[in-house]
Amino acid sequence: MSRRKTIQIVEERTWLSEAVPWQWIHVRTAEGATACKLLETDAKQFVAVVQQSRLLQGIAAEYAKQLYTALTGSTNSMVMHY
């Protein structure tokens, strides 16, 4: 199966981001034509920090539900509540 190469231009002063801060399988690549800044988070450390706070757990769960809906078009989310 061949993949068609798609080029998406990210304009200056805009963000390019992975969909979620949790563990993720990368299926595409990104290349910078000029110097840029990169921020990387550690998924295991992110989860450890979120688990320490009910507030952060609620924010993360709501984010996950909204992301699921945006990606699938379905509101039948399987996201667990804390």
C-alpha positions, 0 to 999 in steps of 0.5 A: 500500500502506497501513501500519497505524500501530503504537504501542509504548510504551517505558517509563521507564529502558529503551532504544530502539535500532536493530538494528545500528550499521552502515549501516541503512535507517530504516523507522519513526519514534520520538517522545518524549513527554518529554525523552530522551537520544539517542546516535548513532554514525557508521557509517563511523567505527564500521567504521574503528575495528572494522577496527583490532582483531582482537578487535573484528572478532570481536565484531562478526562474532559480533554480526552472526551472532546478529542475523541469526539473531534476525531471520530465525530461520535459522542459515544466516548469510552473515556473513563471518569475518575 
